[in-house]
């Protein structure tokens, strides 16, 4: 997928001396911004400056797949549930269908974020589960791309004549 990478990112990629990081926006009623970097990162990926926390609670993001077809893609985000904040949000808010944006950013050799991280995945929370045992506790969010909510009205076609009939 063409991303329209900025010239700063292209230049940094050419050097090969970069470190990729994830910047994750969980758009709960009080948004949560997390990164897998080893330190907090300030970025304005969506036009406003945000601090992405490196608090160690982001355990894993898995299943980031891309295709050139309109298919329902899903991924999972695993957060530590040792801090009860994420458990409380999951249990006390209606988080199903909340937006999730995952950006890919790059750190240069000075560990500074190179301008203009790109959107890697956008979707909504489709499901979540909380698991714990004697050694670990985690919250697992299943995030599904916007194609999950795509619905087709039976009997309608996508031809120009059909569309003009309903939307002239």
ABEGO torsion letter per residue (X at the ends): XBAGBBAAAAAAAAAGBBBBBBBBBBBBABBBBBBABABBBBBBAAGBBBBBBBAGABABBBGBBBBABBBBBBBBBBBBAABAAAAAAAAABBABGBBBBBBBBBBBAAGBBBBGBBBABBBBBABBBBBBBAABBBBBBBBBBAAAABBBBBGBBABAAAAAAABX
